[in-house]
Amino acid sequence: MHGTIMTLLKRYVQTQYDHATWVRLVEASGITYSDFEVQAVYPDQDLYTLVGHAAEMSGVPAEELHEKFGEYLVPDLMLMYGKLVDPTWRTLEMVENTEKHMHVHIRHQNPGHNPPVLQVERLGKNELQVEYVSPRRMGALAVGIIRGLAVYYNEEDRIEIEPVTSENGERVSIRVRRN
């Protein structure tokens, strides 16, 4: 897992709860470090373990935490990759172009960093079918990011996001509509 994601997870826990919660979470997870280097790559299992223990501690299902974290990530992702974003895009256009603009850039700039593959099909002017493909099985995070994009573009009341398959599979189908 990219160090940026791990760093943002730490900040998410600290802002949603507090620093003491982060410390308890790291201790419960058995991870020997609590600070992450942004450019480093960490075992995916570290994120799964942290989120799993956070789910146990909070009573919130892990998939829901992944979604909430995905929503939280969007402003930082837009700040990091804003130069790759066309200013005329809104939620659907952003989702439609993430693979060919942001993910290709990430893979090229940082070999070894493997964002999910997003296969996006435009079904109509106001509808997309997204196929999330990743052995990480973090489709809920992708759903959260799409929800976060709708908030970012002030379209949260106009965008419907419907996972068509289980959000914890290697391949997750997500339907996104603008009303």
N, C-alpha and C positions, 0 to 999 in steps of 0.2 A: 504494500500500500504506500502510495506517495506520501512523503513527510508532510506536505502541505495539508493533506486531508487529516492526518493525525494531529497536527497542530491546531487545525480548526475544530476538531472534535474536542480537544482539551478546552479551547476557548468557549465552545458551545456549552459544555458541562459547567464551566465556571460562570458563564453569564446566566444560564437557566437555573442554576442551583448556587454553588459557591465553590471556592477553592478547596475547602475541606472535603466536599463531596468528591471532587476529582482525586484527591489523595486517597480517600477510602476506596474509590473505584479502582485505582491503580494497584493498591495493596491487595484488594480482593481478587484482582485478575492475575496476580503473580508476575506482573511485568516488572522488570528490574530498573526501568528508567521511566521518568514521567515527563521529560522534556524531549521533544522531537526536533531533528534537524530538517528544515524545509526541503532541502534537495536530496535527502536520503530516501531509501526505499525500505520499508518495514514489512515483516511477514503479515500477510492478510489476516492470519489467525489472531494477531494482536487486536485488530479492530473488532473482529467477531467476539473475542473474549471480553473486551471492554463494553461493547454494546450488550452482550449477554448478561454481564453482571449489572449493568445499568438497568436493564429490564427487570432483573430480580429485585434490585434495590428500590426501584420506583413503582413496580407493579404494572408498568406500561409494556405491552408486547414489543419485542425487538423490531418487528416490521414497522410498527408505528414510530418507534424511535428513529429508525433509518429514514422514514419519510420526513419526520420533523427536522432531522439533521440535514437532509437534502434541501429542504426549504431554506434552512439557515445558511447553507453554503452559497447560494446564488449571488448575493451582493459581492462577496469576495471573488467568486469566479468571474463575474462581470468586470470587476476591477482588474484582475489578472489578465483576462483575455479580451478586454474591451477593444483593443486595436484590431482584432480580427472580426469584429461585429459591425455589420452594416447598420448605420443609424436609422434606416427605414424599417428594419425588422421589428416584429412584435413576437409574441409567444410562439405561434406556429412556425414562423420563419426561422426563429432562433433554434427551435427543436429540429427543424428540417435541415439546417445547415451546420449543426454541431459536429457531426461526424467529419464532414469534408473540410471544415475550417479549424475547429478547436482540436478535435481528437487527432487529426493528421499532424497538426503542429506539435502537439504533445509527444506523439510517437517519434517524430523527426528530431525534435530538440532534446529529448530525454529517452534514449534507447533503454529499454527495461521498464519503462513506465507504460502500463498497459490499461488505458481506459477501456470501457466496454465498447463493443461494436454496436452502433445504432444503424439499423437498416430502416429507413423512413420512406414510406410511400404516401404521396399526396393523393387522397381519395376524392378530394373536391376542394373548392376554394377555401372552405372553412373546416377541413377535416384531414387528419393524419392517422396513419397506422404506423406505430413504432415497434420494431422488433429489437428488444434489448438482448444482446448476446454476450455472456461473460461467465466463465467458470466461477467467478466470485459470488454469483447468486445474490446480487444486491439490487434487484429490480425495484424494491421499495425505495431505495435511495434515488433511483432514476425518476420514479413517480414524484417524490418529494422535490427534486430539482425542477421538474416541469411545473409543479404547483408554485414553487418559488419564482420561476420565470413569469408566471401569470401575475403574481403579486408585483414583481419588479416592473412589469409593463402595465400595471394598473388595469389588468384584465381579469382579475380573480373572479369577478362576478359574471364573466362571459365565457370562461374556459371550463370545459368539462373534461375530466381525466378519468378514464375507466380502464383499469387493468383487466384484460380479457382472460388472462391466464394467471396462475399462481405467481405471486411476486417473489417467491424464493427459488425459482428455477433458473437454470442456465440460460434459458430462452424465455423471455417474458414479452407478451404482446400487450401494447398499451394503445388505446384509442384516445385521441385528443381532438376535441371539437371546440370551435368558437361559435357562440350563439350571437 
